[in-house]
């Protein structure tokens, strides 16, 4: 008897958070080591767990991925990622403006690189869709 392959992609939107983390005027960008977004620079973050507040999820995800402690300032915006040829999932990503508080990046297995950059340098890197606009909105909230 054969069984059909298990579909590992949820058939519903998933809620995620990300942080535009600034240390003075520099932005932390991280490079994804695996899909979705493999080899692209992005912001640290990830999925919100059931029953978890958005800010709790953001602190957890940033700590898990980078080891950093941050101060969350405000919601900078959101982005919807629909299923398509680049990725099968459907995500609603809430991006927050944040300030670096403590630590130096210690990446987990989900990431394979990081840089502290001036926000204008973002366009010179291969990055996830919509990232420059989201970073610009976060920078405005922080008065940068």
N, C-alpha and C positions, 0 to 999 in steps of 0.2 A: 504494500500500500504506500502510495506517495502522498506527501502533504504539500500544499501550496506554500510558497515562501511567505514569511511573515512580513507584513508591511510595517517598517519601523518609523515611517513618517506619520506623525499624528495628522488626522484629518480635521484639525481645528487650529485656529490661530493660537500661538504661544506668546505670552507676555515676557518681555525681556527688559533689562535696564543697562545703561552704559554711562560712563562718566568722562566728561571732558575735564581732565585734571590739569590744572595750571600750577606750576611752581614759579612764582614771580610772573614773568611774561612767557615762559616756555610751557608748551603743551606736551603731555606724555602721549605718544602713540605706540601701539603694540602691533606686532605682526603675528597673524593667525597661523598656527602650525598645521591645522586641519580644517576640513570643510565645516560649515560654510565660510567662505572668505579666506580659504587657504592661500598663503603667500601675500595677502593684502594687509596693509596697515589699517588699523581701526582704533577704537577706544576700548579700554577694558570694560568688561561687563558680561552678562549672561542671563539665563532664565530665572524668573521669579518662581519660587516654590509656593505650593498651595498654603494659604494662611500667612504668608510672609508679606510684610509691608514693603513698598517699593524701596524706601530708604534702607531698610534692613537688608534687603536683597543686594542693593548696590554696595553697601559696606562689606558684605560677605563676599560678593563676587570680586571686588577690587582686592580684598585681602587674599583670597584664594589664588587669583591670577598673578598678582604683582607683589604681594606682601606689604603694600602701602597702607597707611592710615590717611584718610581724607576728611575734609570738612565739606559737606554737601551744602551748596548755597541755594540753588533753585532749579526747578524744572526748566530746561532750555528748549525743549521741543520733543517731537516724536517723529518716528519714521515707520512706515509700514513696508515690509518686505513680503511680496507675494510669491507664490510658487512659480518657478520658471526654469529655463534651461541651466542656469547657474546654480540653483539650489532648489530642493523640493519642498522646503518648509515655508510656512506662513507665520511671520513674526510681527509683533507690534513692539517697537523698541522705544522706550522712554529714556531720553538722554538728559542728564543733569549736569549743570555747571558745578565744578568742585575745585577746591584748593587743596594742594598737597599739604599734609600735616606732618607726617614723619615716615622715615624708612627710605630705603633704596630698592629699586625694582629687583625682585627675586621671582623670576618667571616660573610658572608651572608648565605642565606638558602641553597645554593648549596653545602656548605661545612660543615662538622661536626667535624673537627679537623685540627690541624697544629702542626708542629715541626720545630725547627731550628736544623739541624743535620750536622755532618761531612759527606761529600759525600759518604765516605766508608760505612756508616751506612745504606745507602739506601737498600742494599741487605738483611738487616734483617727485612724489612717492606714489607707487601703485597703492590705491586705497579703496575702501568700500564705497559704494554708491552713496551720494548725498552727504559724505563726511565734511567737506569744506563748509557747506552752509550750516550744518549743525554746530561745528566748532565756532563759526563766526557768531552765531546766536549766543552761545555760551560765553564767549569772550565779551560780548556787549553786556551781558548780565553782571560780569565781574568788573566792568569798567576798563577793559583793556583795549 
